[in-house]
């Protein structure tokens, strides 16, 4: 993630890309978290089903885009304690806030398990985005040590090895690759850092990556039609077969080509774009806070399945995504202004004192177990 200072110094091309990425993720959730896939499967040839299948097809691509942005910037940055604490507290804040709201409203029941999950978000290292992202974030200093110790050829070979293992074998039905988002994010980090560290001529060809982005998107949409037709014959929903998870080929190719395109376009610093982009992670945490939020938002409030039968369904879908993004952004901006900023103002005043006490404690532990302190 990024600090506000960093975002103010950045051009807005990748910040705009960050916003688009989050909207793709919300659109994906509009379809897959609302019960719409069941309706779509019953009427796969309906124009409404076709619209929704395409509308929600880019969620896993969006996750890849988000991680590519992280890798591109963080491979030349230092991960500080403050950065991780800021990220961790943002997750904890929204987890506890929405767990409490739904508990008080009687929308969910109190259990020890649900309470522990609300205060400790790292409880699933397989598919849960937030928990996996927090763990992945802690790996970044070690990943930076690794990539900066490799030469360009070694770095490229590492990407090819990871791509064969995760992308090729993960896409082909003959193989079985068990997805683990932490390790997959590390693969994306290798790819994004290679683009940043070795800015070869081909990476800077805006026209090329624009064309390849369009081709990749069209191939992904074509695969949806093909897999939907096959799924009807097999009586199985498989429309997203080649984009159903982040490591499938078309989800990866669309993310990489579009990332390189947006990396190269020139959009000077825009305050509004960068302000909204700074809250994209907060948008994700709010609208996908927990299962109660998913049910309340997509089924009770927006009634996506009910709106399927309305001629205004496309407007409902597009309006819902824009509304969710704007409302969640406003909520997160208020959190940053009234909670995060005051807290880290206090942090900055007392950090050195806390740090020194921790280092003394750390040195004692290391000396007792015979490990030299090399800082």
C-alpha positions in Angstrom: 0.0 0.0 0.0 1.0 3.6 0.0 1.3 6.6 2.2 -0.5 9.9 1.5 2.8 11.6 0.9 3.7 9.0 -1.8 0.3 9.4 -3.5 0.8 13.2 -3.7 4.0 12.7 -5.6 2.7 10.2 -8.1 1.3 10.8 -11.5 -2.3 9.7 -11.8 -2.1 7.0 -14.5 -1.7 4.1 -12.2 -3.9 5.7 -9.6 -6.7 5.8 -12.2 -5.9 2.2 -13.0 -6.2 1.4 -9.2 -9.7 2.9 -9.2 -10.8 1.0 -12.3 -9.4 -2.2 -10.8 -11.5 -1.8 -7.6 -14.6 -1.2 -9.7 -14.0 -4.4 -11.6 -13.7 -6.2 -8.2 -17.0 -4.7 -7.0 -18.7 -5.6 -10.3 -17.5 -9.2 -9.8 -18.9 -9.3 -6.3 -22.2 -7.9 -7.7 -22.6 -11.1 -9.7 -21.0 -13.9 -7.7 -22.0 -12.8 -4.1 -25.6 -12.1 -4.8 -27.0 -15.4 -6.0 -27.1 -14.2 -9.6 -25.0 -17.1 -10.9 -27.9 -19.5 -10.2 -30.3 -17.3 -12.2 -27.7 -16.9 -15.0 -27.2 -20.7 -15.2 -31.0 -21.2 -15.6 -31.2 -18.6 -18.5 -27.6 -18.6 -20.0 -28.7 -17.4 -23.5 -30.7 -14.4 -22.1 -29.2 -11.0 -23.0 -29.3 -10.2 -19.3 -27.3 -13.2 -18.4 -24.7 -12.4 -21.1 -24.5 -8.8 -19.8 -23.9 -10.0 -16.2 -21.4 -12.7 -17.2 -19.3 -10.1 -18.9 -19.9 -7.4 -16.3 -18.7 -9.7 -13.5 -15.9 -11.4 -15.4 -12.9 -9.3 -14.3 -12.8 -9.7 -10.5 -9.8 -12.1 -10.4 -8.1 -9.9 -13.1 -8.7 -7.0 -10.8 -7.0 -8.7 -7.9 -4.0 -9.3 -10.2 -4.0 -5.7 -11.2 -4.0 -4.5 -7.6 -1.0 -6.7 -6.8 0.9 -5.6 -9.8 0.6 -2.0 -8.7 1.8 -3.0 -5.2 4.8 -4.9 -6.6 5.7 -2.1 -9.0 5.9 0.5 -6.3 7.1 -1.5 -3.3 10.1 -3.2 -5.0 11.9 0.2 -4.7 10.4 1.1 -1.3 11.1 0.3 2.3 8.6 -1.5 4.3 8.4 0.2 7.7 6.7 -0.8 10.9 4.4 2.2 10.4 3.3 1.1 7.0 2.3 -2.3 8.2 0.6 -1.0 11.3 -1.4 1.5 9.2 -2.5 -1.4 6.9 -3.3 -3.7 9.8 -5.2 -1.2 11.8 -7.3 -0.3 8.8 -8.3 -3.9 8.4 -9.0 -4.3 12.1 -11.0 -1.1 12.2 -13.4 -2.1 9.5 -13.7 -5.7 10.7 -14.7 -4.7 14.2 -16.9 -1.8 13.0 -19.1 -3.9 10.7 -19.1 -7.0 13.0 -20.4 -4.7 15.8 -23.0 -3.0 13.6 -24.4 -6.3 12.3 -24.3 -7.8 15.8 -26.2 -4.9 17.4 -28.7 -4.9 14.5 -29.4 -8.5 15.1 -28.2 -9.4 11.7 -25.6 -11.9 13.0 -25.2 -13.9 16.2 -22.3 -13.7 18.5 -19.9 -16.7 18.5 -16.4 -17.0 19.8 -15.2 -17.9 16.4 -16.8 -14.9 14.7 -15.5 -12.5 17.4 -11.9 -13.9 17.1 -12.0 -13.5 13.3 -13.2 -9.9 13.6 -10.2 -8.9 15.8 -7.7 -11.2 14.1 -8.1 -11.1 10.3 -5.3 -13.5 9.4 -7.3 -16.7 9.7 -7.1 -18.1 6.2 -3.9 -18.4 4.2 -5.6 -20.0 1.2 -8.3 -17.8 -0.5 -9.1 -14.9 1.8 -7.7 -11.8 0.1 -7.3 -9.5 3.2 -5.6 -12.0 5.4 -3.3 -13.2 2.6 -2.4 -9.6 1.6 -1.4 -8.8 5.2 0.9 -11.9 5.3 2.2 -11.2 1.8 3.0 -7.6 2.9 5.3 -8.9 5.6 7.2 -10.9 2.9 8.1 -7.8 0.9 11.3 -6.8 2.7 12.7 -10.4 2.1 11.4 -10.4 -1.5 13.2 -7.2 -2.1 16.4 -8.7 -0.8 15.9 -11.6 -3.2 15.1 -9.7 -6.4 17.9 -7.2 -5.8 20.4 -10.0 -5.4 19.4 -11.6 -8.8 20.6 -10.5 -12.1 18.2 -9.8 -15.0 18.5 -13.3 -16.5 18.0 -15.0 -13.1 15.0 -12.8 -12.4 13.4 -13.7 -15.7 14.1 -17.4 -15.3 12.5 -17.2 -11.8 9.3 -15.7 -13.4 9.2 -18.4 -16.1 9.5 -21.1 -13.6 6.8 -19.6 -11.4 4.6 -19.0 -14.5 4.9 -22.6 -15.7 4.0 -23.9 -12.2 1.1 -21.5 -11.4 -0.2 -20.2 -14.7 0.3 -22.9 -17.3 -0.4 -25.8 -14.9 -3.1 -23.8 -13.1 -5.0 -23.2 -16.4 -4.7 -26.6 -18.0 -7.4 -29.0 -16.8 -5.0 -32.0 -16.8 -3.1 -30.5 -13.9 -4.1 -29.7 -10.3 -2.6 -26.6 -8.7 -3.8 -25.8 -5.2 -4.1 -22.1 -5.0 -2.5 -20.2 -2.2 -2.9 -16.5 -2.5 0.2 -15.6 -0.5 2.5 -17.5 -2.8 0.5 -16.3 -5.9 1.0 -12.7 -4.8 4.7 -13.4 -4.5 4.7 -14.5 -8.2 2.9 -11.3 -9.2 5.5 -9.4 -7.2 8.3 -11.0 -9.2 6.6 -10.0 -12.4 5.8 -6.4 -11.4 9.3 -5.8 -9.9 10.9 -7.1 -13.2 8.9 -4.5 -15.1 10.1 -1.8 -12.7 13.7 -2.8 -12.4 14.4 -3.6 -16.1 12.4 -1.0 -18.1 13.2 -2.5 -21.5 12.0 -0.8 -24.7 9.1 -3.3 -25.2 7.7 -2.4 -21.8 7.3 1.2 -22.8 5.4 0.6 -26.0 2.0 2.1 -25.2 0.3 1.1 -28.5 1.5 -2.5 -28.3 0.1 -3.0 -24.8 -3.1 -1.2 -25.7 -3.7 -3.6 -28.6 -2.7 -6.7 -26.5 -5.1 -5.5 -23.7 -8.0 -5.4 -26.1 -7.1 -8.8 -27.6 -6.8 -10.3 -24.1 -10.1 -8.8 -23.0 -11.8 -10.1 -26.2 -10.4 -13.6 -25.7 -11.6 -13.6 -22.1 -15.1 -12.6 -23.2 -15.0 -15.3 -26.0 -14.0 -17.9 -23.4 -17.1 -17.0 -21.4 -19.4 -17.7 -24.3 -17.6 -20.9 -25.1 -17.5 -22.2 -21.5 -21.2 -21.2 -20.9 -22.2 -23.3 -23.9 -20.2 -26.2 -22.7 -21.5 -25.8 -19.2 -25.1 -26.0 -20.4 -24.2 -29.4 -22.0 -22.6 -30.6 -18.9 -25.2 -29.1 -16.6 -22.5 -27.2 -14.7 -21.7 -23.5 -14.3 -18.3 -23.0 -15.8 -18.6 -19.7 -17.6 -15.4 -18.3 -15.9 -13.3 -21.4 -16.4 -10.4 -19.4 -17.9 -10.7 -16.5 -15.5 -12.2 -18.2 -12.4 -9.1 -17.7 -10.3 -6.2 -15.2 -10.3 -3.6 -17.6 -11.8 -5.6 -18.7 -14.9 -4.1 -17.5 -18.1 -6.6 -14.9 -19.3 -6.9 -13.4 -15.9 -3.1 -13.0 -15.8 -2.7 -11.8 -19.4 -5.4 -9.2 -19.2 -3.9 -7.9 -15.9 -0.3 -7.6 -17.2 -1.2 -6.1 -20.6 -3.6 -3.5 -19.1 -1.1 -2.7 -16.4 1.7 -2.0 -18.9 -0.7 0.1 -21.0 -1.7 2.3 -18.0 1.9 2.5 -16.8 2.8 4.2 -20.1 -0.1 6.6 -20.6 0.6 10.1 -19.4 -1.8 11.5 -16.8 -0.2 14.2 -14.6 -1.0 14.4 -10.9 -4.7 14.9 -10.4 -5.8 15.6 -6.8 -9.3 14.0 -7.2 -8.0 10.8 -8.9 -5.3 10.3 -6.3 -7.6 11.1 -3.4 -10.1 8.4 -4.5 -7.3 6.0 -5.3 -5.9 6.3 -1.8 -9.1 4.8 -0.4 -9.5 1.8 -2.9 -8.3 -0.7 -0.3 -10.8 0.8 2.2 -13.5 0.4 -0.4 -12.7 -3.3 -0.6 -12.6 -3.7 3.1 -16.0 -2.0 3.6 -18.1 -3.6 0.8 -16.7 -7.1 1.4 -16.3 -6.8 5.2 -18.0 -10.2 6.1 -20.7 -12.5 5.0 -23.4 -10.4 6.8 -22.3 -7.4 4.7 -22.5 -9.4 1.5 -26.0 -10.7 2.3 -27.2 -7.3 3.5 -25.8 -5.3 0.6 -26.4 -7.6 -2.5 -29.5 -9.5 -1.4 -31.4 -7.2 1.0 -30.6 -3.7 0.0 -29.8 -3.9 -3.7 -31.8 -7.1 -4.4 -29.7 -8.1 -7.4 -31.6 -11.3 -8.1 -34.9 -9.4 -8.1 -33.6 -6.7 -10.4 -32.5 -9.4 -12.9 -36.1 -9.4 -14.2 -36.2 -5.6 -14.6 -35.4 -4.0 -18.0 -33.4 -1.5 -16.0 -31.0 -4.2 -14.6 -27.9 -2.9 -16.5 -28.5 0.6 -15.0 -29.0 -0.9 -11.6 -25.7 -2.8 -11.9 -23.7 0.1 -13.1 -25.3 2.5 -10.6 -24.7 0.1 -7.8 -21.0 -0.2 -8.5 -20.5 3.6 -8.8 -22.6 4.2 -5.7 -20.8 1.6 -3.6 -17.4 3.0 -4.7 -18.3 6.6 -3.9 -20.0 5.9 -0.6 -17.2 3.6 0.6 -14.6 6.2 -0.5 -16.3 8.9 1.5 -16.4 6.7 4.6 -12.7 5.9 4.2 -11.7 9.5 3.7 -13.5 10.3 7.0 -11.7 7.4 8.7 -8.3 8.7 7.5 -9.0 12.3 8.5 -10.5 11.7 12.0 -9.0 8.4 13.1 -5.9 7.5 11.2 -4.2 10.9 10.9 -4.6 11.8 14.6 -3.4 8.3 15.7 -0.3 8.4 13.6 0.4 12.0 14.7 0.6 10.5 18.2 2.6 7.6 16.8 5.2 9.9 15.3 5.7 11.7 18.6 6.3 8.6 20.6 7.6 6.1 18.0 11.3 6.4 18.8 10.8 5.8 22.5 8.7 2.7 21.8 11.2 1.5 19.2 14.1 1.8 21.5 12.3 -0.2 24.2 11.5 -2.9 21.7 15.1 -3.0 20.4 16.4 -3.5 24.0 13.9 -6.3 24.6 14.8 -7.8 21.2 18.5 -7.7 22.0 18.0 -9.5 25.3 16.0 -12.3 23.6 18.6 -12.7 20.8 21.5 -12.7 23.3 19.9 -15.4 25.4 19.4 -17.8 22.4 22.9 -17.0 21.1 22.0 -15.1 18.0 24.3 -12.0 17.2 22.5 -8.7 16.7 23.3 -7.6 13.2 20.4 -5.1 12.9 
